[in-house]
Amino acid sequence: MSKQIDNSKYRKTKLKEIILKLHGGESQKTVKQELLNSLGNIPYGEVIEVEQELIEEGLPEQEILKLCDAHSAVLKDNINLSTSKQVPEGHPVDVLVQENKALKQVTDKILKLLSSLKDLKKTQLLQTCLSLMELFNQLIDVDKHYQRKEYLLFPYLEKTGVTGPPKVMWGKHDETRDLLKGSLEILDTKNITKEDLWASSQIILQQAVTGVAEMIIKEEQILFPMLMDTLSDNDWNEIQNQSLEIGYCLYDPPKEWKPEGLKTDTDDKIQKQGINIQLPSGSFSINDLLTILNTLPFDMTFVNKDDKVKYFSQSEERIFQRNRAILNRDVRHCHPPASAHIVDKILEDFKSGKQTRAPFWINMGGRFIHIEYFALHNDKGEYSGTLEVSQDLTELRKLEGDQRILSYK
Protein backbone atom coordinates (compact mmCIF):
# COMPACT_ATOMS: atom_id res chain seq x y z
CA MET A 1 0.00 0.00 0.00
CA SER A 2 2.85 2.39 0.83
CA LYS A 3 4.22 1.92 -2.72
CA GLN A 4 0.83 2.92 -4.11
CA ILE A 5 0.64 6.01 -1.90
CA ASP A 6 4.08 7.08 -3.05
CA ASN A 7 2.92 6.84 -6.62
CA SER A 8 1.90 10.21 -8.05
CA LYS A 9 -0.72 8.74 -10.38
CA TYR A 10 -2.43 6.91 -7.52
CA ARG A 11 -2.41 9.99 -5.30
CA LYS A 12 -3.89 12.21 -8.01
CA THR A 13 -6.59 9.66 -8.86
CA LYS A 14 -7.54 9.36 -5.20
CA LEU A 15 -7.47 13.11 -4.64
CA LYS A 16 -9.70 13.57 -7.67
CA GLU A 17 -12.20 11.07 -6.25
CA ILE A 18 -12.20 12.88 -2.91
CA ILE A 19 -12.73 16.32 -4.50
CA LEU A 20 -15.60 14.97 -6.62
CA LYS A 21 -17.24 13.62 -3.45
CA LEU A 22 -17.02 17.14 -2.02
CA HIS A 23 -18.71 18.48 -5.15
CA GLY A 24 -21.28 15.73 -4.84
CA GLY A 25 -22.39 17.09 -1.48
CA GLU A 26 -20.47 15.09 1.13
CA SER A 27 -19.50 17.04 4.22
CA GLN A 28 -16.10 18.67 4.56
CA LYS A 29 -15.50 16.76 7.80
CA THR A 30 -16.12 13.36 6.14
CA VAL A 31 -14.03 14.20 3.08
CA LYS A 32 -11.17 15.59 5.18
CA GLN A 33 -11.09 12.40 7.26
CA GLU A 34 -10.96 10.23 4.12
CA LEU A 35 -8.11 12.41 2.84
CA LEU A 36 -6.18 11.85 6.06
CA ASN A 37 -6.85 8.12 6.07
CA SER A 38 -6.02 7.58 2.39
CA LEU A 39 -3.28 10.00 1.51
CA GLY A 40 -1.86 11.93 4.45
CA ASN A 41 0.24 14.77 2.99
CA ILE A 42 -0.11 15.62 -0.71
CA PRO A 43 2.65 17.31 -2.77
CA TYR A 44 1.53 20.88 -3.57
CA GLY A 45 2.04 20.50 -7.33
CA GLU A 46 -0.40 17.62 -7.54
CA VAL A 47 -3.26 19.72 -6.15
CA ILE A 48 -2.91 22.15 -9.09
CA GLU A 49 -2.58 19.26 -11.55
CA VAL A 50 -5.75 17.61 -10.26
CA GLU A 51 -7.77 20.83 -10.55
CA GLN A 52 -6.47 21.28 -14.10
CA GLU A 53 -7.42 17.70 -15.01
CA LEU A 54 -10.92 18.09 -13.53
CA ILE A 55 -11.53 21.19 -15.64
CA GLU A 56 -10.20 19.46 -18.77
CA GLU A 57 -12.50 16.51 -18.04
CA GLY A 58 -15.54 18.78 -18.03
CA LEU A 59 -16.04 19.97 -14.46
CA PRO A 60 -17.10 23.61 -14.97
CA GLU A 61 -14.72 26.28 -13.67
CA GLN A 62 -17.69 27.93 -11.95
CA GLU A 63 -18.36 24.71 -10.04
CA ILE A 64 -14.75 24.61 -8.81
CA LEU A 65 -14.94 28.32 -8.01
CA LYS A 66 -18.11 27.75 -5.98
CA LEU A 67 -16.40 25.14 -3.80
CA CYS A 68 -12.90 26.61 -3.87
CA ASP A 69 -12.97 27.55 -0.18
CA ALA A 70 -14.22 24.07 0.73
CA HIS A 71 -11.23 22.59 -1.11
CA SER A 72 -8.92 24.81 0.93
CA ALA A 73 -10.58 23.82 4.19
CA VAL A 74 -10.20 20.12 3.39
CA LEU A 75 -6.60 20.41 2.17
CA LYS A 76 -5.42 22.84 4.83
CA ASP A 77 -2.39 21.48 6.74
CA ASN A 78 -2.41 18.34 4.59
CA ILE A 79 -0.14 19.59 1.80
CA ASN A 80 3.49 18.50 1.81
CA LEU A 81 5.79 21.55 1.57
CA SER A 82 8.98 19.74 2.58
CA THR A 83 10.40 19.80 -0.95
CA SER A 84 9.61 23.45 -1.69
CA LYS A 85 12.50 25.80 -2.42
CA GLN A 86 13.71 28.39 0.06
CA VAL A 87 12.66 31.93 -0.85
CA PRO A 88 15.44 34.57 -0.71
CA GLU A 89 14.83 37.86 1.11
CA GLY A 90 13.39 40.52 -1.18
CA HIS A 91 12.39 37.93 -3.84
CA PRO A 92 8.95 38.63 -5.42
CA VAL A 93 7.52 35.63 -3.54
CA ASP A 94 9.03 36.88 -0.27
CA VAL A 95 7.33 40.23 -0.91
CA LEU A 96 3.99 38.47 -1.46
CA VAL A 97 4.45 36.49 1.77
CA GLN A 98 5.29 39.67 3.73
CA GLU A 99 2.19 41.31 2.26
CA ASN A 100 0.16 38.32 3.45
CA LYS A 101 1.51 38.84 6.98
CA ALA A 102 0.38 42.48 6.86
CA LEU A 103 -3.01 41.44 5.48
CA LYS A 104 -3.44 38.85 8.22
CA GLN A 105 -2.81 41.49 10.89
CA VAL A 106 -5.63 43.55 9.38
CA THR A 107 -8.03 40.59 9.02
CA ASP A 108 -7.38 39.59 12.64
CA LYS A 109 -8.27 43.10 13.83
CA ILE A 110 -11.44 43.15 11.73
CA LEU A 111 -12.56 39.74 12.96
CA LYS A 112 -12.01 40.84 16.55
CA LEU A 113 -14.21 43.90 15.98
CA LEU A 114 -16.89 41.89 14.16
CA SER A 115 -17.05 39.39 17.02
CA SER A 116 -17.97 42.21 19.41
CA LEU A 117 -20.80 43.67 17.31
CA LYS A 118 -23.60 41.69 18.97
CA ASP A 119 -22.92 43.34 22.33
CA LEU A 120 -22.18 46.77 20.85
CA LYS A 121 -23.67 49.78 22.64
CA LYS A 122 -25.35 52.53 20.63
CA THR A 123 -22.77 55.04 21.86
CA GLN A 124 -20.00 52.87 20.33
CA LEU A 125 -21.64 52.50 16.92
CA LEU A 126 -20.11 55.49 15.12
CA GLN A 127 -16.56 54.88 16.32
CA THR A 128 -16.84 51.16 15.51
CA CYS A 129 -17.98 51.95 11.95
CA LEU A 130 -15.08 54.38 11.51
CA SER A 131 -12.61 51.83 12.86
CA LEU A 132 -13.98 49.13 10.57
CA MET A 133 -13.92 51.50 7.60
CA GLU A 134 -10.28 52.35 8.26
CA LEU A 135 -9.37 48.66 8.42
CA PHE A 136 -11.35 47.80 5.28
CA ASN A 137 -9.65 50.72 3.51
CA GLN A 138 -6.37 48.97 4.30
CA LEU A 139 -7.69 45.55 3.32
CA ILE A 140 -8.91 46.68 -0.10
CA ASP A 141 -5.24 47.32 -0.91
CA VAL A 142 -5.11 43.56 -1.54
CA ASP A 143 -6.19 44.48 -5.07
CA LYS A 144 -2.54 45.30 -5.92
CA HIS A 145 -1.42 41.95 -4.49
CA TYR A 146 -4.00 40.21 -6.69
CA GLN A 147 -3.11 42.26 -9.77
CA ARG A 148 0.55 41.27 -9.53
CA LYS A 149 -0.57 37.64 -9.48
CA GLU A 150 -3.00 38.07 -12.37
CA TYR A 151 -0.77 40.07 -14.70
CA LEU A 152 2.74 38.98 -13.69
CA LEU A 153 2.52 35.45 -12.22
CA PHE A 154 -0.38 33.70 -13.94
CA PRO A 155 0.99 34.23 -17.50
CA TYR A 156 4.03 32.13 -16.58
CA LEU A 157 1.83 29.33 -15.25
CA GLU A 158 -0.25 29.42 -18.41
CA LYS A 159 2.91 28.96 -20.50
CA THR A 160 3.39 25.60 -18.76
CA GLY A 161 -0.15 24.52 -19.69
CA VAL A 162 -1.70 25.26 -16.29
CA THR A 163 -4.64 27.46 -17.28
CA GLY A 164 -7.65 26.31 -15.22
CA PRO A 165 -6.50 26.93 -11.62
CA PRO A 166 -5.30 30.50 -12.35
CA LYS A 167 -8.75 31.28 -13.81
CA VAL A 168 -10.41 29.85 -10.70
CA MET A 169 -8.12 31.87 -8.43
CA TRP A 170 -8.77 35.02 -10.47
CA GLY A 171 -12.49 34.38 -10.03
CA LYS A 172 -11.99 34.25 -6.24
CA HIS A 173 -10.08 37.53 -6.45
CA ASP A 174 -13.04 39.16 -8.19
CA GLU A 175 -15.48 37.78 -5.61
CA THR A 176 -13.36 39.18 -2.78
CA ARG A 177 -12.98 42.56 -4.50
CA ASP A 178 -16.78 42.85 -4.82
CA LEU A 179 -17.27 41.90 -1.16
CA LEU A 180 -14.68 44.45 0.00
CA LYS A 181 -16.28 47.22 -2.07
CA GLY A 182 -19.69 46.22 -0.72
CA SER A 183 -18.34 46.27 2.85
CA LEU A 184 -17.05 49.83 2.44
CA GLU A 185 -20.37 50.97 0.97
CA ILE A 186 -22.21 49.50 3.97
CA LEU A 187 -19.85 51.09 6.50
CA ASP A 188 -20.22 54.46 4.75
CA THR A 189 -24.02 54.30 4.98
CA LYS A 190 -25.40 57.30 6.87
CA ASN A 191 -27.47 56.52 9.97
CA ILE A 192 -26.73 52.80 9.91
CA THR A 193 -28.30 51.01 12.87
CA LYS A 194 -26.62 48.49 15.16
CA GLU A 195 -28.97 45.80 13.83
CA ASP A 196 -28.13 46.61 10.20
CA LEU A 197 -24.42 46.53 10.95
CA TRP A 198 -24.72 43.16 12.67
CA ALA A 199 -26.77 41.66 9.80
CA SER A 200 -24.35 43.07 7.20
CA SER A 201 -21.38 41.69 9.09
CA GLN A 202 -22.83 38.18 8.81
CA ILE A 203 -23.74 38.46 5.13
CA ILE A 204 -20.91 40.53 3.61
CA LEU A 205 -18.20 41.85 5.96
CA GLN A 206 -17.32 38.44 7.37
CA GLN A 207 -17.25 36.87 3.91
CA ALA A 208 -14.93 39.58 2.60
CA VAL A 209 -12.41 38.99 5.38
CA THR A 210 -12.69 35.21 4.98
CA GLY A 211 -12.04 35.58 1.25
CA VAL A 212 -8.74 37.35 1.91
CA ALA A 213 -7.74 34.89 4.66
CA GLU A 214 -8.56 31.79 2.59
CA MET A 215 -6.59 33.11 -0.39
CA ILE A 216 -3.49 33.43 1.80
CA ILE A 217 -3.69 29.67 2.48
CA LYS A 218 -4.12 28.83 -1.22
CA GLU A 219 -1.13 30.98 -2.14
CA GLU A 220 1.30 29.84 0.51
CA GLN A 221 0.46 26.14 0.47
CA ILE A 222 0.04 25.65 -3.27
CA LEU A 223 0.70 28.59 -5.62
CA PHE A 224 3.97 30.01 -4.31
CA PRO A 225 5.83 26.68 -3.91
CA MET A 226 4.76 25.64 -7.40
CA LEU A 227 5.90 28.95 -8.90
CA MET A 228 9.26 28.67 -7.15
CA ASP A 229 9.71 25.26 -8.80
CA THR A 230 8.53 26.46 -12.22
CA LEU A 231 9.96 29.94 -12.84
CA SER A 232 13.59 30.80 -13.61
CA ASP A 233 15.62 33.65 -12.13
CA ASN A 234 15.17 35.47 -15.46
CA ASP A 235 11.39 35.17 -15.08
CA TRP A 236 11.50 36.44 -11.50
CA ASN A 237 13.74 39.33 -12.52
CA GLU A 238 11.17 40.40 -15.13
CA ILE A 239 8.39 40.11 -12.55
CA GLN A 240 10.34 42.20 -10.06
CA ASN A 241 11.08 44.90 -12.65
CA GLN A 242 7.36 45.24 -13.42
CA SER A 243 6.02 44.95 -9.86
CA LEU A 244 6.42 48.61 -8.89
CA GLU A 245 4.25 49.67 -11.82
CA ILE A 246 1.34 47.86 -10.16
CA GLY A 247 2.42 48.62 -6.60
CA TYR A 248 2.80 46.82 -3.29
CA CYS A 249 0.16 45.97 -0.69
CA LEU A 250 0.62 47.33 2.86
CA TYR A 251 4.35 46.60 2.62
CA ASP A 252 7.36 48.31 1.05
CA PRO A 253 10.24 45.89 0.41
CA PRO A 254 13.32 47.23 2.24
CA LYS A 255 15.66 45.07 0.17
CA GLU A 256 15.71 44.38 -3.56
CA TRP A 257 16.45 40.81 -4.60
CA LYS A 258 19.28 40.49 -7.11
CA PRO A 259 19.52 37.20 -8.99
CA GLU A 260 23.02 35.86 -9.30
CA GLY A 261 24.59 36.25 -12.73
CA LEU A 262 22.04 38.81 -13.91
CA LYS A 263 22.86 42.51 -14.19
CA THR A 264 20.18 44.50 -12.36
CA ASP A 265 21.91 47.79 -11.58
CA THR A 266 19.29 50.53 -11.24
CA ASP A 267 21.38 53.13 -13.05
CA ASP A 268 21.73 50.82 -16.05
CA LYS A 269 17.96 50.37 -16.14
CA ILE A 270 17.46 54.13 -16.04
CA GLN A 271 19.96 54.67 -18.87
CA LYS A 272 18.16 52.10 -21.02
CA GLN A 273 14.97 54.12 -20.68
CA GLY A 274 16.62 57.03 -22.50
CA ILE A 275 19.31 59.55 -21.57
CA ASN A 276 17.22 62.73 -21.85
CA ILE A 277 13.66 63.89 -21.35
CA GLN A 278 13.05 66.65 -23.90
CA LEU A 279 10.63 69.43 -22.90
CA PRO A 280 9.59 72.60 -24.82
CA SER A 281 11.93 74.76 -22.74
CA GLY A 282 14.86 72.39 -22.36
CA SER A 283 15.81 68.87 -21.34
CA PHE A 284 16.92 66.77 -18.39
CA SER A 285 18.67 63.48 -17.97
CA ILE A 286 16.51 61.19 -15.84
CA ASN A 287 19.08 61.34 -13.04
CA ASP A 288 19.09 65.17 -13.14
CA LEU A 289 15.30 65.29 -13.05
CA LEU A 290 15.21 62.89 -10.11
CA THR A 291 17.77 65.01 -8.24
CA ILE A 292 15.81 68.23 -8.88
CA LEU A 293 12.51 66.74 -7.73
CA ASN A 294 14.09 65.45 -4.52
CA THR A 295 15.85 68.78 -3.82
CA LEU A 296 12.79 71.03 -4.07
CA PRO A 297 11.96 72.45 -0.61
CA PHE A 298 8.47 70.94 -0.49
CA ASP A 299 6.76 67.55 -0.72
CA MET A 300 4.89 66.58 -3.87
CA THR A 301 2.44 63.78 -4.46
CA PHE A 302 0.81 63.17 -7.84
CA VAL A 303 -2.62 61.53 -8.16
CA ASN A 304 -3.66 60.62 -11.71
CA LYS A 305 -7.05 61.16 -13.39
CA ASP A 306 -8.22 57.76 -12.10
CA ASP A 307 -7.55 58.86 -8.48
CA LYS A 308 -4.53 56.57 -8.07
CA VAL A 309 -1.34 57.74 -6.32
CA LYS A 310 1.36 57.50 -9.00
CA TYR A 311 4.36 59.43 -7.61
CA PHE A 312 5.77 61.14 -4.54
CA SER A 313 8.99 63.10 -4.13
CA GLN A 314 11.67 61.70 -1.84
CA SER A 315 13.42 64.65 -0.26
CA GLU A 316 15.49 64.02 2.87
CA GLU A 317 13.14 66.02 5.09
CA ARG A 318 9.64 65.06 4.03
CA ILE A 319 6.84 66.54 6.11
CA PHE A 320 4.48 63.61 5.61
CA GLN A 321 6.24 60.27 5.25
CA ARG A 322 5.35 58.10 2.28
CA ASN A 323 6.36 54.61 1.24
CA ARG A 324 5.94 52.79 -2.04
CA ALA A 325 3.02 50.75 -0.72
CA ILE A 326 0.77 53.76 -1.49
CA LEU A 327 1.64 53.71 -5.21
CA ASN A 328 -1.38 52.84 -7.38
CA ARG A 329 -3.60 53.06 -4.31
CA ASP A 330 -6.90 54.93 -4.49
CA VAL A 331 -6.15 58.29 -2.87
CA ARG A 332 -9.35 58.04 -0.79
CA HIS A 333 -7.88 55.05 1.02
CA CYS A 334 -4.80 57.06 1.97
CA HIS A 335 -6.80 59.31 4.29
CA PRO A 336 -8.71 58.66 7.53
CA PRO A 337 -12.39 57.75 6.95
CA ALA A 338 -13.50 60.92 8.76
CA SER A 339 -11.87 63.09 6.06
CA ALA A 340 -12.75 60.94 3.03
CA HIS A 341 -15.68 63.24 2.16
CA ILE A 342 -13.25 66.18 1.85
CA VAL A 343 -11.08 64.23 -0.60
CA ASP A 344 -14.20 63.31 -2.60
CA LYS A 345 -15.30 66.95 -2.71
CA ILE A 346 -11.91 68.20 -3.93
CA LEU A 347 -11.74 65.56 -6.67
CA GLU A 348 -15.32 66.25 -7.74
CA ASP A 349 -14.72 70.02 -7.97
CA PHE A 350 -11.40 69.58 -9.79
CA LYS A 351 -12.84 67.18 -12.37
CA SER A 352 -15.86 69.37 -13.03
CA GLY A 353 -13.69 72.48 -13.41
CA LYS A 354 -15.52 74.21 -10.57
CA GLN A 355 -12.24 74.72 -8.67
CA THR A 356 -8.54 74.48 -9.49
CA ARG A 357 -6.86 74.93 -6.08
CA ALA A 358 -7.63 73.84 -2.52
CA PRO A 359 -5.37 75.29 0.22
CA PHE A 360 -5.10 74.16 3.85
CA TRP A 361 -2.74 75.05 6.68
CA ILE A 362 -2.18 73.36 10.01
CA ASN A 363 -0.01 73.73 13.10
CA MET A 364 1.81 70.46 13.66
CA GLY A 365 4.33 69.97 16.46
CA GLY A 366 5.08 73.70 16.61
CA ARG A 367 5.54 73.94 12.83
CA PHE A 368 3.31 75.85 10.39
CA ILE A 369 2.50 73.51 7.50
CA HIS A 370 0.88 74.71 4.28
CA ILE A 371 -0.83 72.06 2.11
CA GLU A 372 -2.31 72.86 -1.27
CA TYR A 373 -3.97 70.73 -3.93
CA PHE A 374 -3.76 71.79 -7.59
CA ALA A 375 -5.97 70.53 -10.40
CA LEU A 376 -3.86 69.49 -13.40
CA HIS A 377 -5.10 69.92 -16.97
CA ASN A 378 -3.39 69.00 -20.22
CA ASP A 379 -3.05 71.35 -23.23
CA LYS A 380 -6.57 70.37 -24.35
CA GLY A 381 -8.00 71.44 -21.01
CA GLU A 382 -8.75 67.87 -19.94
CA TYR A 383 -8.37 66.93 -16.28
CA SER A 384 -5.23 64.81 -15.87
CA GLY A 385 -4.88 64.56 -12.11
CA THR A 386 -4.15 66.35 -8.86
CA LEU A 387 -0.86 67.56 -7.40
CA GLU A 388 -0.51 67.82 -3.62
CA VAL A 389 2.22 70.22 -2.44
CA SER A 390 3.13 70.44 1.25
CA GLN A 391 5.61 72.97 2.65
CA ASP A 392 6.94 73.86 6.09
CA LEU A 393 6.60 77.67 6.21
CA THR A 394 7.62 78.10 9.85
CA GLU A 395 10.93 79.86 9.12
CA LEU A 396 9.65 81.80 6.10
CA ARG A 397 6.91 83.39 8.20
CA LYS A 398 9.57 84.86 10.52
CA LEU A 399 11.37 86.77 7.75
CA GLU A 400 11.45 90.58 7.92
CA GLY A 401 13.16 93.29 5.89
CA ASP A 402 15.68 92.31 3.20
CA GLN A 403 18.64 90.00 2.85
CA ARG A 404 20.86 91.34 0.08
CA ILE A 405 24.20 90.04 1.37
CA LEU A 406 25.28 86.44 0.83
CA SER A 407 24.72 84.57 4.07
CA TYR A 408 24.47 80.81 4.20
CA LYS A 409 21.97 79.18 6.50
Backbone hydrogen bonds, N-H to C=O, Kabsch-Sander energy under -0.5 kcal/mol:
donor,donor_aa,acceptor,acceptor_aa,energy
5,I,1,M,-2.3
6,D,2,S,-1.9
7,N,3,K,-0.5
7,N,4,Q,-1.1
8,S,6,D,-0.5
11,R,7,N,-2.4
12,K,8,S,-2.7
13,T,9,K,-2.2
14,K,10,Y,-2.6
15,L,11,R,-2.9
16,K,12,K,-2.4
17,E,13,T,-2.0
18,I,14,K,-2.4
19,I,15,L,-2.6
20,L,16,K,-2.4
21,K,17,E,-1.8
22,L,18,I,-1.7
23,H,19,I,-2.2
24,G,20,L,-1.5
25,G,22,L,-1.2
26,E,21,K,-2.2
31,V,27,S,-2.4
32,K,28,Q,-2.9
33,Q,29,K,-1.9
34,E,30,T,-2.0
35,L,31,V,-2.2
36,L,32,K,-2.3
37,N,33,Q,-2.5
38,S,34,E,-2.6
39,L,35,L,-2.6
40,G,35,L,-1.7
42,I,78,N,-2.2
44,Y,80,N,-1.1
46,E,43,P,-1.1
47,V,43,P,-0.8
47,V,44,Y,-0.6
48,I,44,Y,-1.1
49,E,45,G,-2.0
50,V,46,E,-2.4
51,E,47,V,-2.1
52,Q,48,I,-2.4
53,E,49,E,-2.4
54,L,50,V,-2.6
55,I,51,E,-2.0
56,E,52,Q,-2.3
57,E,53,E,-1.9
58,G,55,I,-1.5
59,L,54,L,-2.6
63,E,60,P,-0.6
64,I,60,P,-1.8
65,L,61,E,-3.0
66,K,62,Q,-2.1
67,L,63,E,-1.3
68,C,65,L,-1.0
71,H,67,L,-2.2
72,S,68,C,-1.9
73,A,69,D,-2.3
74,V,70,A,-2.2
75,L,71,H,-2.7
76,K,72,S,-2.0
78,N,75,L,-2.8
80,N,42,I,-2.7
81,L,79,I,-0.7
84,S,81,L,-1.4
91,H,88,P,-1.7
95,V,91,H,-2.4
96,L,92,P,-1.9
97,V,93,V,-2.4
98,Q,94,D,-2.5
99,E,95,V,-2.3
100,N,96,L,-2.0
101,K,97,V,-1.8
102,A,98,Q,-1.9
103,L,99,E,-2.8
104,K,100,N,-2.6
105,Q,101,K,-1.7
106,V,102,A,-1.6
107,T,103,L,-2.8
108,D,104,K,-2.6
109,K,105,Q,-1.6
110,I,106,V,-2.3
111,L,107,T,-2.8
112,K,108,D,-1.9
113,L,109,K,-1.9
114,L,110,I,-3.0
115,S,111,L,-2.0
116,S,112,K,-0.5
116,S,113,L,-1.1
117,L,114,L,-1.2
119,D,116,S,-0.7
120,L,117,L,-1.6
124,Q,121,K,-1.5
125,L,122,K,-1.1
128,T,124,Q,-2.2
129,C,125,L,-2.4
130,L,126,L,-2.3
131,S,127,Q,-2.4
132,L,128,T,-2.7
133,M,129,C,-2.7
134,E,130,L,-2.3
135,L,131,S,-2.0
136,F,132,L,-2.8
137,N,133,M,-2.3
138,Q,134,E,-1.3
139,L,135,L,-2.4
140,I,136,F,-2.2
141,D,138,Q,-1.4
142,V,139,L,-2.1
143,D,140,I,-1.7
144,K,141,D,-1.6
145,H,141,D,-0.7
146,Y,142,V,-2.6
147,Q,143,D,-2.5
148,R,144,K,-2.0
149,K,145,H,-1.3
150,E,146,Y,-2.8
151,Y,147,Q,-2.9
152,L,148,R,-1.4
153,L,148,R,-1.1
153,L,149,K,-0.8
154,F,149,K,-3.2
156,Y,153,L,-1.0
157,L,153,L,-1.3
158,E,154,F,-2.6
159,K,155,P,-1.3
160,T,156,Y,-0.7
160,T,157,L,-1.0
161,G,158,E,-1.6
162,V,157,L,-1.8
163,T,161,G,-1.1
167,K,163,T,-1.3
168,V,164,G,-2.1
169,M,165,P,-2.8
170,W,166,P,-2.6
171,G,167,K,-2.2
172,K,168,V,-1.8
173,H,169,M,-2.1
174,D,170,W,-2.3
175,E,171,G,-2.1
176,T,172,K,-2.4
177,R,173,H,-2.8
178,D,174,D,-2.3
179,L,175,E,-2.1
180,L,176,T,-2.5
181,K,177,R,-2.5
182,G,178,D,-2.5
183,S,179,L,-2.2
184,L,180,L,-2.1
185,E,181,K,-2.0
186,I,182,G,-2.2
187,L,183,S,-2.4
188,D,184,L,-1.4
189,T,186,I,-1.5
192,I,189,T,-1.0
197,L,193,T,-2.3
198,W,194,K,-2.3
199,A,195,E,-2.5
200,S,196,D,-2.7
201,S,197,L,-2.1
202,Q,198,W,-1.4
203,I,199,A,-1.7
204,I,200,S,-3.1
205,L,200,S,-1.7
206,Q,201,S,-2.4
208,A,204,I,-2.5
209,V,205,L,-2.0
210,T,206,Q,-2.5
211,G,207,Q,-2.4
212,V,208,A,-1.6
213,A,209,V,-2.5
214,E,210,T,-3.2
215,M,211,G,-1.6
216,I,212,V,-1.5
217,I,213,A,-1.1
218,K,214,E,-1.9
219,E,215,M,-2.6
220,E,216,I,-2.5
221,Q,217,I,-2.3
222,I,218,K,-1.4
223,L,218,K,-1.9
224,F,219,E,-3.2
226,M,222,I,-1.7
227,L,223,L,-2.5
228,M,224,F,-2.4
229,D,225,P,-1.5
230,T,226,M,-1.6
231,L,227,L,-2.9
236,W,232,S,-2.4
237,N,233,D,-2.3
238,E,234,N,-2.0
239,I,235,D,-2.3
240,Q,236,W,-2.7
241,N,237,N,-2.3
242,Q,238,E,-1.3
243,S,239,I,-1.0
243,S,240,Q,-0.6
244,L,240,Q,-0.7
245,E,242,Q,-0.5
246,I,242,Q,-0.8
246,I,243,S,-1.0
247,G,243,S,-2.9
248,Y,324,R,-0.7
250,L,248,Y,-0.7
257,W,90,G,-1.0
257,W,255,K,-0.5
262,L,259,P,-1.5
264,T,262,L,-0.6
269,K,265,D,-1.7
270,I,266,T,-2.3
271,Q,267,D,-2.5
272,K,268,D,-2.0
273,Q,269,K,-0.9
273,Q,270,I,-0.8
274,G,271,Q,-1.5
277,I,284,F,-3.5
278,Q,276,N,-0.6
279,L,277,I,-0.5
279,L,282,G,-3.5
282,G,279,L,-1.6
284,F,277,I,-1.8
286,I,275,I,-1.0
289,L,285,S,-2.5
290,L,286,I,-2.4
291,T,287,N,-2.2
292,I,288,D,-2.5
293,L,289,L,-2.6
294,N,290,L,-1.8
295,T,291,T,-0.6
295,T,292,I,-1.3
296,L,292,I,-1.5
298,F,296,L,-1.0
299,D,390,S,-2.8
301,T,388,E,-2.0
302,F,311,Y,-2.7
303,V,386,T,-3.0
304,N,308,K,-2.6
305,K,384,S,-0.7
307,D,304,N,-2.1
309,V,329,R,-2.3
310,K,302,F,-2.6
311,Y,302,F,-1.3
313,S,300,M,-2.4
318,R,315,S,-0.7
321,Q,319,I,-0.6
326,I,323,N,-2.1
327,L,324,R,-1.1
328,N,309,V,-4.5
329,R,326,I,-2.0
331,V,307,D,-2.8
333,H,330,D,-1.7
334,C,331,V,-1.4
335,H,332,R,-1.1
339,S,336,P,-1.9
340,A,337,P,-1.1
342,I,339,S,-0.9
343,V,339,S,-1.5
344,D,340,A,-2.4
345,K,341,H,-1.9
346,I,342,I,-2.4
347,L,343,V,-2.4
348,E,344,D,-2.5
349,D,345,K,-2.5
350,F,346,I,-2.5
351,K,347,L,-2.5
352,S,348,E,-1.8
353,G,349,D,-0.8
354,K,349,D,-1.1
355,Q,349,D,-1.7
358,A,373,Y,-2.2
360,F,371,I,-3.1
362,I,369,I,-2.5
364,M,362,I,-0.6
364,M,367,R,-2.8
367,R,364,M,-1.5
369,I,362,I,-3.0
369,I,367,R,-0.7
370,H,368,F,-0.5
370,H,391,Q,-2.9
371,I,360,F,-2.9
372,E,389,V,-2.6
373,Y,358,A,-2.0
374,F,387,L,-2.5
375,A,356,T,-3.0
376,L,385,G,-3.0
378,N,382,E,-2.3
381,G,378,N,-2.3
384,S,376,L,-3.0
385,G,376,L,-0.9
386,T,303,V,-2.9
387,L,374,F,-2.5
388,E,301,T,-3.0
388,E,386,T,-0.5
389,V,372,E,-2.8
389,V,387,L,-0.5
390,S,299,D,-2.1
391,Q,370,H,-2.8
393,L,368,F,-2.5
393,L,391,Q,-0.8
394,T,368,F,-0.5
397,R,393,L,-2.2
398,K,395,E,-1.1
399,L,396,L,-1.2
